[in-house]
Amino acid sequence: MVHIWEEREGNRDCYNLYEDLLNQDLRVEWTCGKVPGSFFASEIFRHFAEILDAWGNSEYLTFFGDHSLILKSHGQSHMTFFKNRFSRKGLFLLDEPENALSPGMQLELVRLLR
């Protein structure tokens, strides 16, 4: 299951007729059982962090060093997420993960993904 944290849908100026057909041609097959994973997009990460923060002292905060992601800078909260999420095996789909990162943190992300 892939969770995408988003508050509301955005509006587009144009419709891509191929978008609806894409899922008909994509097939994912797990040969060794299910693979955990997640989708990351910078523009929806803030909403994810707000929901996590609203859960307060939830057990989910332990995945992020027991600290709110909202209290960190945008780049620091991204790196905290990456370090904790990518320490587990899985399939991770990333959409411009470097957006909020300084050049130094971008290099750290590259090392993390190796």
C-alpha positions as CSV (number, residue, x, y, z in Angstrom):
1,M,0.0,0.0,0.0
2,V,1.3,3.4,-0.9
3,H,0.2,6.4,1.3
4,I,0.1,9.8,-0.4
5,W,-0.5,12.6,2.1
6,E,-2.3,15.4,0.4
7,E,-4.9,17.8,1.7
8,R,-6.7,18.5,-1.5
9,E,-6.4,18.1,-5.2
10,G,-5.0,20.9,-7.3
11,N,-6.4,22.2,-10.5
12,R,-4.7,21.8,-13.8
13,D,-5.0,24.0,-16.8
14,C,-5.0,21.1,-19.3
15,Y,-6.0,17.4,-19.2
16,N,-3.5,14.7,-20.2
17,L,-5.6,11.9,-21.9
18,Y,-2.7,9.5,-21.6
19,E,-2.6,9.7,-17.8
20,D,-5.7,7.6,-17.3
21,L,-4.3,5.0,-19.7
22,L,-0.9,4.7,-18.0
23,N,-2.2,2.4,-15.3
24,Q,-3.4,0.0,-17.9
25,D,0.1,-0.5,-19.2
26,L,2.0,-0.6,-16.0
27,R,2.4,-3.9,-14.2
28,V,4.3,-4.4,-11.0
29,E,5.1,-8.0,-10.0
30,W,6.8,-9.0,-6.8
31,T,8.9,-12.2,-7.3
32,C,9.9,-12.5,-3.7
33,G,6.7,-11.5,-1.9
34,K,5.5,-8.0,-1.1
35,V,8.0,-5.2,-0.9
36,P,7.3,-2.2,1.4
37,G,7.9,1.2,0.1
38,S,6.6,4.7,-0.3
39,F,6.2,7.7,-2.5
40,F,7.8,11.0,-1.7
41,A,7.1,14.4,-3.2
42,S,8.3,17.6,-1.7
43,E,5.1,19.5,-2.3
44,I,3.0,17.0,-0.2
45,F,5.6,16.4,2.5
46,R,4.5,19.4,4.6
47,H,1.0,18.0,4.9
48,F,2.5,14.6,6.0
49,A,4.6,16.3,8.6
50,E,1.6,18.3,9.9
51,I,-0.5,15.1,10.3
52,L,2.4,13.3,12.0
53,D,2.7,16.3,14.4
54,A,-1.1,16.3,15.1
55,W,-0.8,12.7,16.2
56,G,1.5,14.1,19.0
57,N,3.2,11.5,21.1
58,S,2.4,8.8,18.7
59,E,4.6,5.8,18.2
60,Y,5.2,7.1,14.7
61,L,7.4,9.9,15.9
62,T,9.9,7.3,17.0
63,F,10.7,6.7,13.3
64,F,11.8,10.4,13.2
65,G,14.0,10.6,16.3
66,D,11.0,11.3,18.6
67,H,10.8,14.9,17.4
68,S,8.4,16.9,15.4
69,L,9.3,17.4,11.8
70,I,7.5,20.8,11.8
71,L,10.0,22.2,14.3
72,K,12.9,21.6,11.9
73,S,13.8,23.5,8.8
74,H,12.3,22.3,5.6
75,G,15.6,20.7,4.5
76,Q,16.3,19.2,7.9
77,S,12.8,17.6,8.1
78,H,13.3,16.1,4.7
79,M,16.7,14.6,5.7
80,T,15.3,13.3,8.9
81,F,12.5,11.5,6.9
82,F,15.0,10.2,4.4
83,K,17.5,8.9,7.0
84,N,14.8,7.1,8.9
85,R,12.7,5.8,6.0
86,F,15.6,4.6,3.8
87,S,17.2,2.7,6.6
88,R,14.6,0.0,5.7
89,K,14.6,-2.1,2.6
90,G,11.9,-1.2,0.1
91,L,10.9,0.5,-3.1
92,F,10.9,4.3,-2.8
93,L,9.6,6.5,-5.5
94,L,11.0,10.0,-5.2
95,D,9.8,13.2,-7.0
96,E,12.5,15.9,-6.7
97,P,13.6,14.9,-3.2
98,E,16.5,17.5,-3.4
99,N,14.1,20.6,-3.7
100,A,14.5,21.7,-0.1
101,L,18.0,20.5,0.5
102,S,21.2,22.6,0.6
103,P,24.0,21.5,-1.7
104,G,25.7,19.8,1.3
105,M,22.4,17.9,2.2
106,Q,22.0,17.0,-1.5
107,L,25.4,15.2,-1.3
108,E,24.3,13.6,1.9
109,L,21.2,12.3,0.2
110,V,23.2,10.9,-2.6
111,R,25.4,9.0,-0.1
112,L,22.3,7.8,1.7
113,L,20.8,6.4,-1.5
114,R,23.9,4.4,-2.5
